Amino acid sequence: MSLSTHALDTATGTPAAGLAYRLTDSAGAELAAGATDADGRAPELGGVEVGAGVYRLHFDTGAYHRMQGLHGFYPEAVMCFEVTDPAAHHHVPLILSPFGYSTYRGS
């Protein structure tokens, strides 16, 4: 199974570069960690092998907004998702602003 994300900052209309993230399994074990690249993507996730189960993608939105001199409302955004087809690609994007965020099952 492959996993990817793309973080977009709707307040600036740009990718959310430098946004720290980590991927954990249902037991809380860390499977990957890093920061989004200049395009708002997480290349480290491409090498993570995950099977069927529940996972969490944690984004440190508080630190990201502080880097920009802002104070956001949500210090962390966590996307909890379930993989039922380990052979499928799972894209878990983050749409972010200082006072809200959204996600969806991408392709």
C-alpha positions, 0 to 999 in steps of 0.5 A: 500500500502506498500513502501520501499527503499534500498540505495546502495553506488556504490563508496564503494560497500556497503549499504548507512547506515546513509543516512537521508531521508524524504517522502512527499506528493504532498502538501509537507507534511512530512509523514515519516523521518529517516535515513537508517539502516546498510543495507541501508533500511528505516524501518520507511517507512513500517508503512506509509499508502499512497493512490493514488497520487504523492510522493517524497522521499528526500535523504540528499546525501550532508550530507551523503557524508560529513560524509564520508569526501567527497564532492559530486556533488548532495546535495540532491536526490529526487525521485518523483513517482506516486502511481496508485495502492494503493494495490501494493507494491512500492519499490523506491531504490537509487543507489548512488555515489558522482557524480551520482545517479539512481533509478528505480521501484523495486519489 
